[in-house]
Amino acid sequence: MSNGILDIDTASRLKGFHFRTRSSVRGQKSGIHKSLYKGVSPDFMEYKEYNRGDELKQVDWRLYGRHDRLYVKKYEDEVNLSWCIMLDKSASMDYGDEGSNKLSFSKKLSATLAYLLLRQGDSVGLSCYSELESDIIPPRSGNSSIMPIVEKLENVVSEGNTALRKPLLEALEVYKSSATFAIVSDFLMEPREIRESLQLLRASRKDVTLFHVLHPDETDFGFEGSVEFQDMESDAKVIVDTRSIRHTYMKRVREFKEELRSMCHEFECRYVFTASDVSVEEPLIDIADK
């Protein structure tokens, strides 16, 4: 299924990897993510004095023998996590031919990430969004939960302008408890809106990963001669001499990528840049660990 929307070949190669949060989270049951709650887990944290109501099985009797006082072990629980995968379906995402189309690549990236997260026991939901609307699937766990996500992604078509803050607010209404957000977009919007969105997510205590997807034409600018360009969202057209603007254009693209990376560093988010003509394994391996 490497040519389908769910890249099983990549998923098989990454089956020994885990996708974890950076910070402590609240969860429902035992999993691979560190919890804010203290409970029964292999990861010992510290001792506390025994209080009435504490479980006797957590008493360290050897310590009692040395100090003649009761102490209880505290642990750092590991829990399952909810993920919200947000896919930008704005018109600009439909740039590129078969094999390099940004939206097709982002669909495959989203579907494969969802599959891997479900396999490790997490809950996964999906938001396909543009300025026009957000279509949200609430988080669910279990391997069978991949089918609604895949079906939704298969039917996504590009439309509308790029937006982020409003779709995020709608997603946060669904993901009120702890969750990690993975946002897949070309982020062709005003940097101010990106900054406001990251501020909103951090204020909501969400872990965030940005997958910044651009077509090689957008980074390498491999055009020659006089070319007419059309904005895919506004339909505005402009004819330019590619040689005269190449240096300035590529400088602006590098500055934009660096600005986005810097914002992610400021708000403690993960930033992953990827071209749309590579295997989805490349950006996924950037956020995985053994």
Protein Blocks (a to p, Z undefined) as FASTA:
>chain_A
ZZmmbdfklmmmmmmpccddfbdcddfbdcfbdcfbdcddfbdfbdcdddehiafklpcf
klmmmnopacdddddddddddddddddfbfklmgccehiafklmmmmmmmmmmmmmmmno
pacddddddfkbccdddddedjklmmmmmmmmmmpccedjddfklmmmmmmmmmmbgcdd
ddddehiacfklmmmmmmmmmmnopacdddddddfklmnopaghjdddddfklopacddd
fklmmmmmmmmmmmmmmmmmmmmmmnopacddddfkbcfklmmmmmgcZZ
